[in-house]
Amino acid sequence: MFGSPSRDLPQRFAFVLLPEFSMMPVTSAIEPLRLANRAAERQLYDWSMFSVDGQPVAASNGIVITAVGNLEAIGEHATVVVCGGIDIQKHTDRRVINWIRKAARRGMDIGALCTASHVLAEAGILSGHRCTIHWENLPGFSEAFPDLDVTGSLFEIDRDRFSSAGGTSAIDMMLALIGKQHGPDLAAEVAENILHSPIRHQSEHQRMSLPARIGARHPKLVSIIDQMEQNLEEPLSPSILARQAGLSTRQLERLFRRYLERSPKRYYLELRLRKARSLLLQTDMSVINVALACGFSSPSHFSKCYRAFFSRTPYRERGLPSMDPTLPEVAAE
């Protein structure tokens, strides 16, 4: 069980690097382990890099990491950490799926960094476990795996499964591990060494607060945008949004113009289109189903709005020719 004291030291971690993995979560996971060894003055943890075929792997930033072996070279007592990044669906092949299933049957602790939760979900080993994924991938992940218990937390540790959302959240996950296994004093010493204070709890949200994101703290504006974000599939009318906030529709309009320099209708549309782009790039949902999931009842209207905002049709976003006869083809970018 991940977080239980290891019977043998050092505890061995096997990092499985998938092509285009994100570098920051990987280094964020390894450095606390290294510094825990240093602070404890003994080898508490050990780690090695593996790839599906044993060949070097390029991260999304272009840095190439050498692997010590392929999946079959991973010892059965290792804690497995699958590391994902860009285009995770493209890099989720049958070899890694089959190996993860086999490792799960052997009772190994298996976790994911960043988008690699998608790989664990495809392997079917997250059922009955809480998990998380980077907030940008959360809508598509939830659509693809509606039966999973997915949270928006920084990280999740649930028995023999663990996941972190990416970025620096792996620091907090490993500090939680160190604290549970070797005491909070050692975890605090490691956190101070890497200038990471305070240590964040796993339940903390990934994204910055809504006022910080929109650059405004007007309470009614924040409340209205929160309602918009929670109702993308079935958009609320401006009159309903205004009434819920205790405003007239004219006051609502002025509020958005003053703080966001656009109308409420335009802002709401942009939220829905950005979610649509996320679903198009991160799921296998049909364009029609993406349109419905983002509050567009007409596929043609969705295509026109999408093209006007992103300068390409939803089909071309996926590298496909346009299927909407009302729209001209857009030159390849």
Salt bridges, closest charged atoms under 4 A:
GLU20 OE1 - LYS90 NZ 3.70
GLU20 OE1 - HIS91 NE2 2.84
GLU31 OE1 - ARG34 NH2 2.82
ASP46 OD2 - ARG12 NH1 3.03
GLU72 OE1 - LYS102 NZ 3.16
GLU76 OE2 - HIS77 NE2 3.75
ASP87 OD2 - LYS90 NZ 3.60
ASP93 OD2 - ARG95 NH2 2.84
GLU122 OE2 - HIS118 NE2 3.49
GLU156 OE1 - ARG130 NE 2.92
ASP158 OD2 - ARG130 NH1 3.73
ASP158 OD1 - ARG159 NE 2.84
ASP160 OD1 - HIS129 NE2 3.27
ASP160 OD2 - ARG161 NH1 3.51
ASP172 OD1 - HIS196 NE2 2.80
ASP172 OD2 - ARG200 NH2 2.67
GLU229 OE2 - ARG213 NH1 3.04
GLU253 OE2 - ARG257 NE 3.26
GLU270 OE1 - ARG262 NE 3.22
GLU270 OE2 - ARG266 NE 3.04
GLU270 OE1 - ARG274 NH1 3.86
GLU317 OE1 - ARG277 NE 3.17
GLU317 OE2 - ARG312 NE 3.03
GLU329 OE1 - ARG316 NH2 2.45
GLU333 OE1 - ARG312 NH1 3.39
